[in-house]
């Protein structure tokens, strides 16, 4: 029998509110993190994207702060995130639950007028969901204080550090009371994330559940090889057969160009990258979320900010520079126990680089030659086609390998790698569940197991 949220010592009003959203069974990371967080402990949680981390930290924040009010400009809860889109989606997941607990929350991020945010903070809010840059700006202007913070969450801490926010986050945490509770959620715990842990969570409980380095067994990976001159046409054929897809390019200009070309070829597409205003980004994301656009073309900056239900296919039109980016991009599909597919597009010249990239990511992929690939190129058809990957020693840089597939891929590729499909699992997603609020519905999030231990870092 699956555990339910009612077994986690949560208030009945929260359990009922979750049930009305058909969220009944906690995911593994929620089962692990929530009890220790409710007990007031510092918690360090490692889990892959899409595993239900929002509720894992969101529910304890709400329980801790319920029943009291906050002073103007002095919130009691702080949630730090790497992107505006992620902040918006965390608010969407938490707001109806906060209302049930009599709590007020707001988002704070750049790209929008600051005066409205200042006014909201003056009126008094209990929880601030923020990106580091705008939060620092508001503190410098003395428009808010962190003196009353009782609980702080760092969500996707590895991505925050990857974006260069280690120093701002370190400074922000120093401004919160030393006695306040801290929760840090991340897919990986190395580098600057480890430095943050040592400085700000010296004694904590560590939960490792479905780490970002582990394979997702509901995700299938493929490599699609085509001549450079045929790459665009191959992408059109692939995306025409697989609506509800996310495509990743290396550059902003590439994202704009490909989205325009797709739309011109009858595939309604929008782009997502740093050159867009916040309003334009929100409009494009809403078009994709609502189904008015069937494809969204994004750069790596947007990779972690896109959390949308029922994405069946991720396409690496341009392969990423390193394996962590491959994992983060690919994590837009096969979320919260759903299934999904990942296709990396590449040329014969860059195939070896792609295989090295996937190998380092721990991915097994089937290989397809675009000239002999199934038509239409649905995810299901690709799943039953192609061949296992050739041995690395047999792939010479620049040599076309006709329709191979399957083995382990590799290291972060140099050259001009263009793509690849990711490895086990299958086919298309089976229904709704993987939003940021994620965690289960009546399903159970992918994978189980993991480890828990009390950890003291000196």
N, C-alpha and C positions, 0 to 999 in steps of 0.2 A: 504494500500500500504506500503510495507516495505521500510524503509529508505535506502539510498545508501551512499557510501563513498563521492559522489559528494556533499552531503548536509552538510559535516563536515568541510568545509572551508579548504580543502587540496589542494595543487597545482594540476593542471590538469594533469601534467606529472605523478604524483603518482597515481592518480585515474585511468589513462589509463593503467599504468603498472599493477595495481591490477586487472583491468578488463581482461587483457590478461591472467592472471592466473585464470580467472573465479571467482575472489573474488569481489563480487559486493555489498553485503549487510553486514554492520557491525554487529557484535554480540552485545549483551547487554552491556558487559564490554567495548567494543570499543566505543559504543555510549556514554557511561557515562564518560570515562576517557579522550578521545581524545580532546574534546573542552576545558576542563580546562587545560590540559597539553599544548595545543597550546597557551593558554593565559598566559603561563609562571608560573602558580601556582604550588606549591608543591601538589602532589596528592598521596593519600593513597587509594589503590584499593584492595578490598577483593573479590576474585572470585575463583571458583574451577578450578582445572587443566583441560585443554582442552577447556576453554571458550574463547580462542582467545587473551590471554594477550600479546603475542609477538607483534602483530600489535598495540595493545592498547598503548604500550609504544614505540614501534619501529618507528611508523610513526611520532609522535611528536619529537623524537630525530632527525630524518632526516630533518624535516622541520626547526627545530631550528638551525641546523648547516650548512644548505645549503648556498652556495654563497660565502663562505670564505674558506681559507686553514689553515691548522694547522702547527705549528712549528715542526721541528724534535724533537722527543722524548716527545712531549707535546700534546697529544690528547685533544680534546675538549668535547668528549662524552665518558662516562664510563657505561658499563652494567655489573653488578656483578651477577654471577650465581653459583649454588651449584656444578654442575658436568661438566666434560669435554664434555660428549655427548650432554648435553643441550646447552653448549656454541657453539658447532659445528652446532647444528640444528637451533639455533637462527641466526647464521651467514648465513646459507643456506637460511633462510627465508628473511633476510634483504639485502643480498648482491645485488641481481638484482635491488632492489628498491634504494639502495645507489648509484649504478652506474648511475641510471637515474638522481640522484640529484648531480652528480659529487663529491661524497664523497668516501673516502677510509676507509675500516675497516679491523680489524684483530682480531684473537682469541689469547688469552694468557692463557695457562693452563699447568699443570705439566704432566709428563709421556712422554714428547717429548723433543728433544734437545733445550736448551734455546738460543743458538747462533743465530739461524734463527729468533727467535722472536726479539732478540736484533737488528739484522740487519733491520728487517721490521720497528721497531719503529724509528730507526735512519733516515730512508728514509721519515718518516712523515706519520702518519695516523690520520684520524679524529675521529674514534670511536674504542675503545678497548672493546672487549667482553671477560671477564676474570673470572677465579676462584680466590678466595682470596689468596691462598698460593703462586702461581706463580707470581701474581701481586705484592705481598709484596716483594718477592725475587727480582724482577726487580727494584722496588723502592729502596730497600736496596743497590743494586749494582749501583745506580744512572744512570740506563739505560733509565729511563723515569721519568717524573714528573707529578703530578696532579694539578699543579699551574694554568693551562689554562682550567680546566674542567668547562664547562657551564651547563651540565646536567648529572646527575647520576641516574641510574636505579638499584634498587635491585629487581631482579626477584626471585620468590619463596623464599621470605625472611624467611618464617617459616622453610623451609628445611635447609637453610643456618644456622640458629640458632640451629636447631636440630643436625646438624653435628658439633657443637661446634665452629662456626665461629663468634660468637657475638663480641668478643674482636678484632679480626683482622678487621672486618667490621667497628666497631666503630672507630678504628685507621685510616682506609682508608678514611672514610667519613670526619674525622677531617682534613685530608690533602687536601681536595677539598675546593675551595673558599666558604666562608660562604654565599656569595650572589648567588651561583649557584643554579639551580633548581634541585629538587629531586623528583623522583617517586618511590614509594614502592608498589610492587604487592605481594600479599600473599593469601593463602587459609584461614589462621587464623591470628588473630592479638593480641594474648595473649603473656605472658611471655617475653622473650628477644626481640621479635618483637616490643612489646609495649615500651620497654626501648629504642630501636632504634628510634622509632617514637618521643618519648618525647625529645630525645637529638638532633635529626637531622631534624625533620619535625615539629617544634613547632607550626607552623600555616599551616594548609593544608586543602584541600577539601577531604572529605571521600566519597568514592563510595562503596557501598556494593551490589554486584550483584552475585547471585548464590554462596553463601559462601560455603566453604568446609564442613560445618556441615549440609548442606541441602541435601536432597535426590535427586538423578538423576533419573528422571522418564523415561528415555530411557534405563535404566540399570536394568537387571533382575538378582536376586540373588538366589543361590541354595546351599544347604548343601548336600553333598554326603557322606553317612556313609558306611564304609566297615571295615572288620577285618584288623588288622595291617598286617597280612600275605598276604592279597589280595590287599593291597594298590597300589603296583606298577602295577599289572595287570589291576586294575580299571583305573589307570591313562593312561595306554596305550590305553585302549578301548575308554576313553573319548577323548584323543587327536587325535586318529586315525579318529574319527568322526568329529573333529573340527579343521581343518588346520587353520593356522593364529592365533595362540594362544600364550599367555605369561604365563609361570608357575613360581611361586615364591617358593623358598625354604628358610629354615632358615640359612643354612651355605653354604660357598663356596664349600666345599667338596661335600655337598649334591647336589648342582647345577651341578658340574662336573659329578658326578656319574649318576644323572638322565638323563642329556643330552646324555651321552654315552649309557645308557640303551635304551633310546628312539630310537637312531640311529640304535642300534643293532636289534631293533624290527621293523625296516622299517619306522620309523618316523624321518625324517631328522631334527635334533635339534642342536642348538648351545647354549653355555653358556655365561653368562655375570656377572662378579663379580670382586672384587678388586684385585685378584691374577693375572689377565691378564694384559699384557702390553697394552699401549694405542693403538698400531698398531693392536694387536689381538682383542681388544674390537671393534675397528672400523671395522675390517674385519668381525667379527661375526654379528655386527649390520647391516652391508651392506648385508650380506647373508640373514638375515631375512627380511630386507626391500625389497630386490629384489625378494623374494619368493623362493630362492634356498633352504632355510631352512623354514620349516613350523611352527616350534616351537622355542622359545627362553626361556631358563631357567635362571632365574636371582635371585640374592639376593636383600635385601632391599636397599642396597647402590645404586643399579642400577635402583631402581623403578622409580625415578623421571627423570632419564636420558634417558628413552626410550619413544620417541614420534614418533610413526609410524602410518601411515594411516591404516584404515580398519582392526583393530584388533577386531575379533569377540568374543573372549573368554579370560578371565583372570582366571587362576586356582591358588588358594592358596593351593599348595601341603602341605606346612607347614603353619598353621595359624600364622599370625604376633603376636607380643607381645602386641600391643595395638591398639586402634581403629583408631588413625590417620594413622598409617601405613596401616591398612586395606583400608582406604579411598584412600590413595595415590597409593597403588598397584592397586586397582580396577579402578582408574581413567585412566588407560591405555586404557580402552575400553569406548564406548559410549561418544566419544569426538566430540565436535563441532556439536551437534545435532544428531549424528548418534546413533544407538542402539547397545547394546552389552550385554553380559552375564558374570557373575562372579560365579565361583564354588569354594566352600571351601570343601576340602576333610578332613574327620576326622574319628576317630574310635569311637565306642560306649563309651569308657572310657573318651574321651575328648569332647563329644558332649555338655555337659553343659557349658564348658568353651567357646566353639565356640558360643553358643547361647548368652552368656553374652557379648562376644566381639561384636557381631552383634547388640545387643540391644543398646550398648553404641554408636555404629556407626550410629544408627537410621535406621537400615536395616530390611526389611521384606524379608524373604527367604522361598522358598519351600524346603521341605526335601525329600530325596530319599534314599532308601536302595539299595546299589549297587547290591544286589542279585536279585532285582525285577525291576531295572531301565530299561528304554527302550533300545532296541538294533536296530540300532546303537544309541549311546548316543549323538545325535546332540543337539545343543542348543534349536532348535525348539521342538524336542521331549521332552526334559526336561521341557520346558515351559508348556507343556500340561499334565505333569505327576506329581507324588509325592503328598504330602499332606501338609496341613498347619502345622506349627511348634506346637509341644505339649506345654502345659503350663509348664513353668520352674519348678514348684513344682512337676510335674509328671515325670521329668527326673532325675533319680538317677545316680550319677557318676558310670560308669561301666555297666549300663544296656542298652542293645540294644533296640532301639525303631524302629520297622519295618516301614520304609518308611514314616516318618512323614514330615511336612514341613510348611512353610508359615509364622509363626508369627514373632515377633520381636526378634532379637538376642541380643547380649550383650556385656558385659564389656571386658576388655582386659584379655584374658584367661591365666591361669596358666598351670600347668601340661604340657602335650605335645599336644596342639591342632594342628590339621592337616588341616583344611580347611573349606570352605563354599561359597555358591552362593548368589549373592546380588540381592535384590529385586524388582522392578516393571519394566515394560517396555517391551522389548521384542526382542527376537530372535537375528538375525545377523545384522551387519551393512549394510546400504543400499547404500554404495558408498563412494567415496573419500573424504573427507574433513578435517579430524582432524589433520593436521600437526601442527607444532609449529607456522607456519605462520598463522595458523588457523583462523578463524573468519568467516567465513561464506561461501565462494563460493556463490552459489545461494541459500544456505540453511541458516537457522538462528540457531545460537548456542543455545544449550539446555536451557530451562528456561528463564524467563524474570523477570521483577520486580526488586526489590532492592531499595536502598535508597541512597540519596545524602545529605550531609550537610557540612557546613563549620565548622571546628573543630580547636580549639586552646588548645594545651596541655601545661600546665605550669609545 
